[in-house]
Amino acid sequence: MEEYFFQCPYCWEDISMLVDYSVSDQNYIEDCEICCNPIQLDIVIENNEITSFQAESIEQ
């Protein structure tokens, strides 16, 4: 697991999360640690590196 920093799509604050590099395709929802809004995360890991990272707001 490694810490990964990105910008919240709601409040635009820089936040971080732990990413598990042992799982190649990840798709889940996690709340922003600042504004508590849900963020849809899509992460792809290849050769122990993040090759794709998307953090998007959830349409309500």
PDB file with one MODEL, atoms N, CA, C and O in Angstrom:
MODEL        1
ATOM      1  N   MET A   1       0.845  -1.179   0.000  1.00  0.00           N
ATOM      2  CA  MET A   1       0.000   0.000   0.000  1.00  0.00           C
ATOM      3  C   MET A   1       0.895   1.248   0.000  1.00  0.00           C
ATOM      4  O   MET A   1       1.912   1.321   0.690  1.00  0.00           O
ATOM      5  N   GLU A   2       0.471   2.208  -0.795  1.00  0.00           N
ATOM      6  CA  GLU A   2       1.187   3.480  -0.837  1.00  0.00           C
ATOM      7  C   GLU A   2       0.187   4.626  -0.817  1.00  0.00           C
ATOM      8  O   GLU A   2      -0.945   4.493  -1.280  1.00  0.00           O
ATOM      9  N   GLU A   3       0.623   5.743  -0.275  1.00  0.00           N
ATOM     10  CA  GLU A   3      -0.223   6.929  -0.227  1.00  0.00           C
ATOM     11  C   GLU A   3      -0.213   7.606  -1.599  1.00  0.00           C
ATOM     12  O   GLU A   3       0.840   7.775  -2.213  1.00  0.00           O
ATOM     13  N   TYR A   4      -1.403   7.991  -2.069  1.00  0.00           N
ATOM     14  CA  TYR A   4      -1.541   8.655  -3.365  1.00  0.00           C
ATOM     15  C   TYR A   4      -2.312   9.952  -3.151  1.00  0.00           C
ATOM     16  O   TYR A   4      -3.363   9.950  -2.509  1.00  0.00           O
ATOM     17  N   PHE A   5      -1.801  11.058  -3.682  1.00  0.00           N
ATOM     18  CA  PHE A   5      -2.418  12.370  -3.507  1.00  0.00           C
ATOM     19  C   PHE A   5      -3.165  12.778  -4.772  1.00  0.00           C
ATOM     20  O   PHE A   5      -2.697  12.544  -5.886  1.00  0.00           O
ATOM     21  N   PHE A   6      -4.338  13.395  -4.584  1.00  0.00           N
ATOM     22  CA  PHE A   6      -5.132  13.888  -5.709  1.00  0.00           C
ATOM     23  C   PHE A   6      -6.054  14.987  -5.224  1.00  0.00           C
ATOM     24  O   PHE A   6      -6.129  15.260  -4.026  1.00  0.00           O
ATOM     25  N   GLN A   7      -6.752  15.615  -6.146  1.00  0.00           N
ATOM     26  CA  GLN A   7      -7.639  16.726  -5.825  1.00  0.00           C
ATOM     27  C   GLN A   7      -9.084  16.252  -5.793  1.00  0.00           C
ATOM     28  O   GLN A   7      -9.535  15.571  -6.715  1.00  0.00           O
ATOM     29  N   CYS A   8      -9.816  16.607  -4.734  1.00  0.00           N
ATOM     30  CA  CYS A   8     -11.232  16.253  -4.613  1.00  0.00           C
ATOM     31  C   CYS A   8     -12.032  16.946  -5.717  1.00  0.00           C
ATOM     32  O   CYS A   8     -11.848  18.144  -5.935  1.00  0.00           O
ATOM     33  N   PRO A   9     -12.912  16.228  -6.418  1.00  0.00           N
ATOM     34  CA  PRO A   9     -13.706  16.842  -7.486  1.00  0.00           C
ATOM     35  C   PRO A   9     -14.833  17.746  -6.973  1.00  0.00           C
ATOM     36  O   PRO A   9     -15.517  18.390  -7.768  1.00  0.00           O
ATOM     37  N   TYR A  10     -15.028  17.799  -5.666  1.00  0.00           N
ATOM     38  CA  TYR A  10     -16.065  18.664  -5.077  1.00  0.00           C
ATOM     39  C   TYR A  10     -15.473  19.941  -4.489  1.00  0.00           C
ATOM     40  O   TYR A  10     -15.839  21.047  -4.888  1.00  0.00           O
ATOM     41  N   CYS A  11     -14.553  19.777  -3.535  1.00  0.00           N
ATOM     42  CA  CYS A  11     -14.030  20.937  -2.800  1.00  0.00           C
ATOM     43  C   CYS A  11     -12.669  21.403  -3.317  1.00  0.00           C
ATOM     44  O   CYS A  11     -12.168  22.443  -2.890  1.00  0.00           O
ATOM     45  N   TRP A  12     -12.067  20.637  -4.235  1.00  0.00           N
ATOM     46  CA  TRP A  12     -10.790  20.954  -4.887  1.00  0.00           C
ATOM     47  C   TRP A  12      -9.598  20.954  -3.931  1.00  0.00           C
ATOM     48  O   TRP A  12      -8.514  21.410  -4.294  1.00  0.00           O
ATOM     49  N   GLU A  13      -9.788  20.453  -2.731  1.00  0.00           N
ATOM     50  CA  GLU A  13      -8.677  20.330  -1.786  1.00  0.00           C
ATOM     51  C   GLU A  13      -7.812  19.129  -2.162  1.00  0.00           C
ATOM     52  O   GLU A  13      -8.306  18.145  -2.713  1.00  0.00           O
ATOM     53  N   ASP A  14      -6.532  19.219  -1.861  1.00  0.00           N
ATOM     54  CA  ASP A  14      -5.646  18.074  -2.056  1.00  0.00           C
ATOM     55  C   ASP A  14      -5.877  17.087  -0.918  1.00  0.00           C
ATOM     56  O   ASP A  14      -5.805  17.452   0.255  1.00  0.00           O
ATOM     57  N   ILE A  15      -6.155  15.836  -1.273  1.00  0.00           N
ATOM     58  CA  ILE A  15      -6.371  14.791  -0.282  1.00  0.00           C
ATOM     59  C   ILE A  15      -5.522  13.586  -0.661  1.00  0.00           C
ATOM     60  O   ILE A  15      -4.941  13.539  -1.745  1.00  0.00           O
ATOM     61  N   SER A  16      -5.455  12.624   0.230  1.00  0.00           N
ATOM     62  CA  SER A  16      -4.675  11.427  -0.059  1.00  0.00           C
ATOM     63  C   SER A  16      -5.438  10.191   0.370  1.00  0.00           C
ATOM     64  O   SER A  16      -6.371  10.257   1.171  1.00  0.00           O
ATOM     65  N   MET A  17      -5.020   9.067  -0.180  1.00  0.00           N
ATOM     66  CA  MET A  17      -5.585   7.785   0.224  1.00  0.00           C
ATOM     67  C   MET A  17      -4.526   6.723   0.030  1.00  0.00           C
ATOM     68  O   MET A  17      -3.549   6.918  -0.693  1.00  0.00           O
ATOM     69  N   LEU A  18      -4.734   5.600   0.685  1.00  0.00           N
ATOM     70  CA  LEU A  18      -3.827   4.475   0.516  1.00  0.00           C
ATOM     71  C   LEU A  18      -4.318   3.617  -0.648  1.00  0.00           C
ATOM     72  O   LEU A  18      -5.490   3.243  -0.700  1.00  0.00           O
ATOM     73  N   VAL A  19      -3.422   3.312  -1.573  1.00  0.00           N
ATOM     74  CA  VAL A  19      -3.750   2.490  -2.737  1.00  0.00           C
ATOM     75  C   VAL A  19      -3.042   1.146  -2.580  1.00  0.00           C
ATOM     76  O   VAL A  19      -1.844   1.080  -2.303  1.00  0.00           O
ATOM     77  N   ASP A  20      -3.814   0.085  -2.764  1.00  0.00           N
ATOM     78  CA  ASP A  20      -3.290  -1.276  -2.685  1.00  0.00           C
ATOM     79  C   ASP A  20      -2.749  -1.676  -4.056  1.00  0.00           C
ATOM     80  O   ASP A  20      -3.526  -1.878  -4.989  1.00  0.00           O
ATOM     81  N   TYR A  21      -1.444  -1.792  -4.187  1.00  0.00           N
ATOM     82  CA  TYR A  21      -0.808  -2.103  -5.466  1.00  0.00           C
ATOM     83  C   TYR A  21      -0.920  -3.574  -5.851  1.00  0.00           C
ATOM     84  O   TYR A  21      -0.505  -3.953  -6.947  1.00  0.00           O
ATOM     85  N   SER A  22      -1.467  -4.402  -4.982  1.00  0.00           N
ATOM     86  CA  SER A  22      -1.606  -5.822  -5.308  1.00  0.00           C
ATOM     87  C   SER A  22      -2.881  -6.121  -6.093  1.00  0.00           C
ATOM     88  O   SER A  22      -3.067  -7.243  -6.564  1.00  0.00           O
ATOM     89  N   VAL A  23      -3.766  -5.123  -6.239  1.00  0.00           N
ATOM     90  CA  VAL A  23      -5.013  -5.289  -6.987  1.00  0.00           C
ATOM     91  C   VAL A  23      -4.906  -4.451  -8.264  1.00  0.00           C
ATOM     92  O   VAL A  23      -4.772  -3.230  -8.190  1.00  0.00           O
ATOM     93  N   SER A  24      -4.963  -5.096  -9.433  1.00  0.00           N
ATOM     94  CA  SER A  24      -4.687  -4.391 -10.686  1.00  0.00           C
ATOM     95  C   SER A  24      -5.794  -3.443 -11.140  1.00  0.00           C
ATOM     96  O   SER A  24      -5.500  -2.347 -11.616  1.00  0.00           O
ATOM     97  N   ASP A  25      -7.049  -3.837 -11.006  1.00  0.00           N
ATOM     98  CA  ASP A  25      -8.172  -2.974 -11.394  1.00  0.00           C
ATOM     99  C   ASP A  25      -9.036  -2.703 -10.176  1.00  0.00           C
ATOM    100  O   ASP A  25      -9.570  -3.625  -9.561  1.00  0.00           O
ATOM    101  N   GLN A  26      -9.167  -1.424  -9.833  1.00  0.00           N
ATOM    102  CA  GLN A  26      -9.939  -1.053  -8.647  1.00  0.00           C
ATOM    103  C   GLN A  26     -11.006  -0.039  -9.035  1.00  0.00           C
ATOM    104  O   GLN A  26     -10.752   0.897  -9.792  1.00  0.00           O
ATOM    105  N   ASN A  27     -12.199  -0.246  -8.502  1.00  0.00           N
ATOM    106  CA  ASN A  27     -13.319   0.650  -8.763  1.00  0.00           C
ATOM    107  C   ASN A  27     -14.156   0.675  -7.492  1.00  0.00           C
ATOM    108  O   ASN A  27     -14.780  -0.323  -7.132  1.00  0.00           O
ATOM    109  N   TYR A  28     -14.168   1.822  -6.810  1.00  0.00           N
ATOM    110  CA  TYR A  28     -14.930   1.913  -5.573  1.00  0.00           C
ATOM    111  C   TYR A  28     -15.244   3.365  -5.245  1.00  0.00           C
ATOM    112  O   TYR A  28     -14.776   4.283  -5.919  1.00  0.00           O
ATOM    113  N   ILE A  29     -16.036   3.558  -4.208  1.00  0.00           N
ATOM    114  CA  ILE A  29     -16.438   4.884  -3.758  1.00  0.00           C
ATOM    115  C   ILE A  29     -15.836   5.123  -2.379  1.00  0.00           C
ATOM    116  O   ILE A  29     -15.911   4.274  -1.491  1.00  0.00           O
ATOM    117  N   GLU A  30     -15.239   6.300  -2.226  1.00  0.00           N
ATOM    118  CA  GLU A  30     -14.696   6.694  -0.928  1.00  0.00           C
ATOM    119  C   GLU A  30     -15.039   8.159  -0.685  1.00  0.00           C
ATOM    120  O   GLU A  30     -15.010   8.972  -1.609  1.00  0.00           O
ATOM    121  N   ASP A  31     -15.360   8.487   0.550  1.00  0.00           N
ATOM    122  CA  ASP A  31     -15.718   9.862   0.893  1.00  0.00           C
ATOM    123  C   ASP A  31     -14.475  10.731   1.023  1.00  0.00           C
ATOM    124  O   ASP A  31     -13.433  10.275   1.495  1.00  0.00           O
ATOM    125  N   CYS A  32     -14.593  11.984   0.601  1.00  0.00           N
ATOM    126  CA  CYS A  32     -13.526  12.959   0.770  1.00  0.00           C
ATOM    127  C   CYS A  32     -13.308  13.194   2.263  1.00  0.00           C
ATOM    128  O   CYS A  32     -14.267  13.331   3.023  1.00  0.00           O
ATOM    129  N   GLU A  33     -12.051  13.240   2.676  1.00  0.00           N
ATOM    130  CA  GLU A  33     -11.747  13.452   4.093  1.00  0.00           C
ATOM    131  C   GLU A  33     -11.967  14.901   4.534  1.00  0.00           C
ATOM    132  O   GLU A  33     -11.966  15.189   5.731  1.00  0.00           O
ATOM    133  N   ILE A  34     -12.157  15.817   3.576  1.00  0.00           N
ATOM    134  CA  ILE A  34     -12.395  17.226   3.896  1.00  0.00           C
ATOM    135  C   ILE A  34     -13.892  17.555   3.869  1.00  0.00           C
ATOM    136  O   ILE A  34     -14.446  18.017   4.867  1.00  0.00           O
ATOM    137  N   CYS A  35     -14.549  17.315   2.719  1.00  0.00           N
ATOM    138  CA  CYS A  35     -15.952  17.723   2.559  1.00  0.00           C
ATOM    139  C   CYS A  35     -16.954  16.580   2.720  1.00  0.00           C
ATOM    140  O   CYS A  35     -18.162  16.816   2.741  1.00  0.00           O
ATOM    141  N   CYS A  36     -16.466  15.356   2.833  1.00  0.00           N
ATOM    142  CA  CYS A  36     -17.286  14.150   3.056  1.00  0.00           C
ATOM    143  C   CYS A  36     -18.183  13.739   1.896  1.00  0.00           C
ATOM    144  O   CYS A  36     -19.042  12.874   2.070  1.00  0.00           O
ATOM    145  N   ASN A  37     -18.010  14.334   0.716  1.00  0.00           N
ATOM    146  CA  ASN A  37     -18.784  13.917  -0.450  1.00  0.00           C
ATOM    147  C   ASN A  37     -18.201  12.631  -1.026  1.00  0.00           C
ATOM    148  O   ASN A  37     -16.999  12.392  -0.915  1.00  0.00           O
ATOM    149  N   PRO A  38     -19.058  11.789  -1.651  1.00  0.00           N
ATOM    150  CA  PRO A  38     -18.578  10.521  -2.202  1.00  0.00           C
ATOM    151  C   PRO A  38     -17.835  10.716  -3.529  1.00  0.00           C
ATOM    152  O   PRO A  38     -18.297  11.439  -4.413  1.00  0.00           O
ATOM    153  N   ILE A  39     -16.690  10.065  -3.649  1.00  0.00           N
ATOM    154  CA  ILE A  39     -15.862  10.159  -4.853  1.00  0.00           C
ATOM    155  C   ILE A  39     -15.781   8.774  -5.493  1.00  0.00           C
ATOM    156  O   ILE A  39     -15.435   7.794  -4.833  1.00  0.00           O
ATOM    157  N   GLN A  40     -16.103   8.704  -6.782  1.00  0.00           N
ATOM    158  CA  GLN A  40     -15.967   7.465  -7.544  1.00  0.00           C
ATOM    159  C   GLN A  40     -14.521   7.343  -7.988  1.00  0.00           C
ATOM    160  O   GLN A  40     -14.011   8.215  -8.692  1.00  0.00           O
ATOM    161  N   LEU A  41     -13.851   6.262  -7.582  1.00  0.00           N
ATOM    162  CA  LEU A  41     -12.441   6.055  -7.907  1.00  0.00           C
ATOM    163  C   LEU A  41     -12.283   4.882  -8.858  1.00  0.00           C
ATOM    164  O   LEU A  41     -12.836   3.806  -8.632  1.00  0.00           O
ATOM    165  N   ASP A  42     -11.530   5.097  -9.912  1.00  0.00           N
ATOM    166  CA  ASP A  42     -11.170   4.054 -10.876  1.00  0.00           C
ATOM    167  C   ASP A  42      -9.651   4.071 -10.994  1.00  0.00           C
ATOM    168  O   ASP A  42      -9.065   5.053 -11.448  1.00  0.00           O
ATOM    169  N   ILE A  43      -9.018   2.971 -10.579  1.00  0.00           N
ATOM    170  CA  ILE A  43      -7.562   2.905 -10.530  1.00  0.00           C
ATOM    171  C   ILE A  43      -7.091   1.653 -11.266  1.00  0.00           C
ATOM    172  O   ILE A  43      -7.653   0.571 -11.096  1.00  0.00           O
ATOM    173  N   VAL A  44      -6.058   1.813 -12.082  1.00  0.00           N
ATOM    174  CA  VAL A  44      -5.453   0.682 -12.777  1.00  0.00           C
ATOM    175  C   VAL A  44      -3.973   0.634 -12.383  1.00  0.00           C
ATOM    176  O   VAL A  44      -3.260   1.634 -12.464  1.00  0.00           O
ATOM    177  N   ILE A  45      -3.532  -0.551 -11.957  1.00  0.00           N
ATOM    178  CA  ILE A  45      -2.141  -0.779 -11.561  1.00  0.00           C
ATOM    179  C   ILE A  45      -1.514  -1.764 -12.545  1.00  0.00           C
ATOM    180  O   ILE A  45      -2.070  -2.834 -12.792  1.00  0.00           O
ATOM    181  N   GLU A  46      -0.363  -1.406 -13.106  1.00  0.00           N
ATOM    182  CA  GLU A  46       0.389  -2.308 -13.980  1.00  0.00           C
ATOM    183  C   GLU A  46       1.859  -2.225 -13.610  1.00  0.00           C
ATOM    184  O   GLU A  46       2.405  -1.133 -13.451  1.00  0.00           O
ATOM    185  N   ASN A  47       2.497  -3.375 -13.473  1.00  0.00           N
ATOM    186  CA  ASN A  47       3.922  -3.438 -13.122  1.00  0.00           C
ATOM    187  C   ASN A  47       4.245  -2.618 -11.881  1.00  0.00           C
ATOM    188  O   ASN A  47       5.264  -1.931 -11.815  1.00  0.00           O
ATOM    189  N   ASN A  48       3.355  -2.707 -10.903  1.00  0.00           N
ATOM    190  CA  ASN A  48       3.527  -2.036  -9.615  1.00  0.00           C
ATOM    191  C   ASN A  48       3.542  -0.508  -9.721  1.00  0.00           C
ATOM    192  O   ASN A  48       4.168   0.170  -8.905  1.00  0.00           O
ATOM    193  N   GLU A  49       2.850   0.030 -10.732  1.00  0.00           N
ATOM    194  CA  GLU A  49       2.711   1.475 -10.916  1.00  0.00           C
ATOM    195  C   GLU A  49       1.267   1.805 -11.253  1.00  0.00           C
ATOM    196  O   GLU A  49       0.579   1.011 -11.894  1.00  0.00           O
ATOM    197  N   ILE A  50       0.810   2.966 -10.826  1.00  0.00           N
ATOM    198  CA  ILE A  50      -0.523   3.431 -11.201  1.00  0.00           C
ATOM    199  C   ILE A  50      -0.441   3.935 -12.637  1.00  0.00           C
ATOM    200  O   ILE A  50       0.269   4.899 -12.924  1.00  0.00           O
ATOM    201  N   THR A  51      -1.173   3.279 -13.540  1.00  0.00           N
ATOM    202  CA  THR A  51      -1.178   3.696 -14.947  1.00  0.00           C
ATOM    203  C   THR A  51      -2.403   4.538 -15.286  1.00  0.00           C
ATOM    204  O   THR A  51      -2.415   5.258 -16.284  1.00  0.00           O
ATOM    205  N   SER A  52      -3.434   4.443 -14.446  1.00  0.00           N
ATOM    206  CA  SER A  52      -4.638   5.253 -14.644  1.00  0.00           C
ATOM    207  C   SER A  52      -5.267   5.517 -13.285  1.00  0.00           C
ATOM    208  O   SER A  52      -5.440   4.604 -12.479  1.00  0.00           O
ATOM    209  N   PHE A  53      -5.610   6.787 -13.042  1.00  0.00           N
ATOM    210  CA  PHE A  53      -6.269   7.164 -11.788  1.00  0.00           C
ATOM    211  C   PHE A  53      -7.323   8.211 -12.112  1.00  0.00           C
ATOM    212  O   PHE A  53      -7.003   9.285 -12.619  1.00  0.00           O
ATOM    213  N   GLN A  54      -8.580   7.896 -11.818  1.00  0.00           N
ATOM    214  CA  GLN A  54      -9.672   8.841 -12.033  1.00  0.00           C
ATOM    215  C   GLN A  54     -10.457   8.984 -10.742  1.00  0.00           C
ATOM    216  O   GLN A  54     -10.844   7.998 -10.114  1.00  0.00           O
ATOM    217  N   ALA A  55     -10.681  10.229 -10.362  1.00  0.00           N
ATOM    218  CA  ALA A  55     -11.490  10.538  -9.185  1.00  0.00           C
ATOM    219  C   ALA A  55     -12.581  11.496  -9.665  1.00  0.00           C
ATOM    220  O   ALA A  55     -12.301  12.633 -10.045  1.00  0.00           O
ATOM    221  N   GLU A  56     -13.837  11.016  -9.642  1.00  0.00           N
ATOM    222  CA  GLU A  56     -14.936  11.796 -10.192  1.00  0.00           C
ATOM    223  C   GLU A  56     -16.062  11.961  -9.177  1.00  0.00           C
ATOM    224  O   GLU A  56     -16.263  11.117  -8.303  1.00  0.00           O
ATOM    225  N   SER A  57     -16.784  13.056  -9.310  1.00  0.00           N
ATOM    226  CA  SER A  57     -17.960  13.251  -8.479  1.00  0.00           C
ATOM    227  C   SER A  57     -19.062  12.277  -8.914  1.00  0.00           C
ATOM    228  O   SER A  57     -19.078  11.811 -10.053  1.00  0.00           O
ATOM    229  N   ILE A  58     -19.958  11.986  -8.013  1.00  0.00           N
ATOM    230  CA  ILE A  58     -21.059  11.087  -8.301  1.00  0.00           C
ATOM    231  C   ILE A  58     -22.303  11.916  -8.575  1.00  0.00           C
ATOM    232  O   ILE A  58     -22.693  12.758  -7.767  1.00  0.00           O
ATOM    233  N   GLU A  59     -22.920  11.669  -9.724  1.00  0.00           N
ATOM    234  CA  GLU A  59     -24.144  12.393 -10.077  1.00  0.00           C
ATOM    235  C   GLU A  59     -25.249  12.051  -9.090  1.00  0.00           C
ATOM    236  O   GLU A  59     -25.481  10.882  -8.782  1.00  0.00           O
ATOM    237  N   GLN A  60     -25.924  13.074  -8.600  1.00  0.00           N
ATOM    238  CA  GLN A  60     -26.993  12.842  -7.631  1.00  0.00           C
ATOM    239  C   GLN A  60     -28.307  13.371  -8.141  1.00  0.00           C
ATOM    240  O   GLN A  60     -29.324  13.263  -7.455  1.00  0.00           O
TER     241      GLN A  60
ENDMDL
END
